[in-house]
């Protein structure tokens, strides 16, 4: 009965998506001075969620960040990466909050 609650799957997928995005942001920042490095990002969560609903598994799709190149061909913008990192942290915190709230509701419903 409680083994397939979609709210838990959604919260878990959202947290994993945010963690993957944070990893991509960290990699981008690490390569901020690498000539020719192209900044990357993770596809929107909606795309990832649709793929999971269709039974596909695996990490979220990595895409080109689409930022302009500097004279050495590097497309990493530290300012944009900071913003992406903050967005990822907020998304992860939000997912954990949803998960915790759902657990509280579930515990209340079974009387614990």
C-alpha positions as CSV (number, residue, x, y, z in Angstrom):
1,X,0.0,0.0,0.0
2,X,2.7,2.5,1.0
3,X,5.5,1.1,-1.2
4,X,4.6,3.1,-4.4
5,X,3.8,6.6,-3.1
6,X,4.6,9.0,-5.9
7,X,5.5,11.9,-3.6
8,X,8.5,10.0,-2.3
9,X,9.6,9.0,-5.8
10,X,9.2,12.6,-6.9
11,X,11.2,14.0,-3.9
12,X,13.9,11.5,-4.4
13,X,14.2,12.2,-8.1
14,X,14.3,15.9,-7.5
15,X,17.1,15.5,-4.9
16,X,19.1,13.3,-7.2
17,X,18.6,15.8,-10.1
18,X,19.8,18.7,-7.9
19,X,22.9,16.6,-6.8
20,X,23.8,15.9,-10.4
21,X,23.4,19.6,-11.2
22,X,25.7,20.5,-8.3
23,X,28.3,18.1,-9.6
24,X,28.2,19.6,-13.1
25,X,28.5,23.1,-11.6
26,X,31.6,22.0,-9.6
27,X,33.2,20.5,-12.7
28,X,32.5,23.7,-14.6
29,X,34.1,25.8,-11.9
30,X,37.1,23.4,-11.7
31,X,37.6,24.0,-15.5
32,X,37.1,27.8,-15.4
33,X,40.7,28.4,-16.6
34,X,40.9,25.5,-19.1
35,X,41.2,26.8,-22.7
36,X,38.4,25.5,-24.9
37,X,36.3,24.0,-22.1
38,X,32.6,24.2,-22.8
39,X,30.4,24.7,-19.7
40,X,27.7,22.1,-19.2
41,X,24.4,22.0,-17.4
42,X,21.7,19.4,-16.6
43,X,18.5,19.2,-18.6
44,X,15.4,20.5,-16.8
45,X,13.8,18.3,-14.1
46,X,10.6,18.0,-16.1
47,X,12.5,16.2,-18.9
48,X,14.2,13.9,-16.3
49,X,10.8,13.2,-14.6
50,X,9.2,12.3,-17.9
51,X,12.0,9.9,-18.7
52,X,11.6,8.2,-15.3
53,X,7.9,7.9,-15.8
54,X,8.5,6.1,-19.1
55,X,10.7,3.6,-17.3
56,X,14.1,5.0,-18.4
57,X,16.8,5.2,-15.7
58,X,20.2,6.7,-15.5
59,X,21.6,10.1,-14.7
60,X,20.0,13.2,-16.0
61,X,21.0,14.3,-19.5
62,X,24.0,16.7,-19.6
63,X,23.6,19.6,-22.0
64,X,25.7,22.5,-23.2
65,X,25.2,25.5,-20.9
66,X,25.0,27.9,-23.9
67,X,27.1,30.6,-22.5
68,X,29.3,32.8,-24.7
69,X,33.0,31.9,-25.1
70,X,35.9,34.0,-23.8
71,X,38.9,34.7,-26.1
72,X,40.5,31.3,-25.1
73,X,37.3,29.4,-26.1
74,X,36.2,28.7,-22.5
75,X,32.5,29.2,-21.9
76,X,32.5,29.0,-18.0
77,X,31.1,32.1,-16.3
78,X,31.9,32.0,-12.6
79,X,28.9,34.3,-11.9
80,X,26.5,32.0,-13.7
81,X,28.0,28.9,-12.1
82,X,27.5,30.5,-8.6
83,X,23.8,31.1,-9.5
84,X,23.4,27.5,-10.8
85,X,25.0,26.2,-7.6
86,X,22.6,28.2,-5.5
87,X,19.6,27.0,-7.6
88,X,20.8,23.4,-7.2
89,X,21.2,23.8,-3.4
90,X,17.7,25.3,-3.1
91,X,16.2,22.5,-5.2
92,X,17.8,19.9,-3.1
93,X,16.7,21.5,0.2
94,X,13.1,21.8,-1.2
95,X,13.1,18.1,-2.2
96,X,14.3,17.1,1.3
97,X,11.6,19.3,2.8
98,X,8.9,17.7,0.7
99,X,10.2,14.3,1.6
100,X,10.2,15.1,5.3
101,X,6.7,16.6,5.2
102,X,5.4,13.6,3.4
103,X,6.9,11.3,6.0
104,X,5.3,13.3,8.7
105,X,1.9,13.0,7.0
106,X,2.4,9.3,6.6
107,X,3.4,8.8,10.2
108,X,0.3,10.8,11.3
109,X,-2.0,8.7,9.1
110,X,-0.8,5.4,10.6
111,X,-0.9,6.8,14.1
112,X,2.8,7.0,15.0
